[in-house]
Amino acid sequence: MNLRPALVALPLAALLLTVSAVMTGLQAWLGRSLLLDLLTQLALAGSLFGYFGSSWVKSGQTVAMKAWRLKLVRQDDNQLV
């Protein structure tokens, strides 16, 4: 059984579900508004940016890329940082 495709989706799904749960709770507590809807979208986009950015800068790989043995490197084969 090949579990690699699941490794692609699970970390992102967990991250996005956690951010969505926090923002939904915030909207339930404060009441829904256009500002909170925008803040939710920014939080989701920021969490994705943070996940990919920190993974690529730290090791050149995300969790899924490690499973597939892929690595992000510069043209001269050095790490990004």
PEJOFEN-V132361 format. One record per residue. N is the residue number from 0. SS is DSSP state (H for helix, E for strand, L for the rest). PSI is psi in radians with two decimals (NA if undefined). Layout:
# PEJOFEN-V132361
n=(N:N)
ss=(SS:SS)
psi=(PSI:PSI)
This chain:
# PEJOFEN-V132361
n=(0:1:2:3:4:5:6:7:8:9:10:11:12:13:14:15:16:17:18:19:20:21:22:23:24:25:26:27:28:29:30:31:32:33:34:35:36:37:38:39:40:41:42:43:44:45:46:47:48:49:50:51:52:53:54:55:56:57:58:59:60:61:62:63:64:65:66:67:68:69:70:71:72:73:74:75:76:77:78:79:80)
ss=(L:L:L:H:H:H:H:H:H:H:H:H:H:H:H:H:H:H:H:H:H:H:H:H:H:H:H:H:H:H:L:L:L:H:H:H:H:H:H:H:H:H:H:H:H:H:H:H:H:H:H:H:H:H:H:H:H:H:L:L:L:L:H:H:H:H:H:H:L:L:L:L:L:L:L:L:L:L:L:L:L)
psi=(2.21:1.97:0.01:-0.74:-0.58:-0.58:-0.41:-0.76:-0.57:-0.84:-0.70:-0.71:-0.76:-0.76:-0.87:-0.64:-0.66:-0.83:-0.72:-0.70:-0.74:-0.80:-0.60:-0.72:-0.69:-0.71:-0.63:-0.62:-0.77:-0.24:2.50:2.40:2.89:-0.65:-0.76:-0.58:-0.75:-0.73:-0.64:-0.81:-0.71:-0.66:-0.72:-0.80:-0.71:-0.64:-0.67:-0.77:-0.76:-0.71:-0.94:-0.75:-0.85:-0.66:-0.80:-0.65:-0.70:-0.91:-0.08:0.10:2.55:3.07:-0.78:-0.65:-0.58:-0.70:-0.63:-0.02:0.75:2.60:2.43:2.06:2.91:3.02:-0.46:0.28:0.29:2.79:2.87:-0.64:NA)
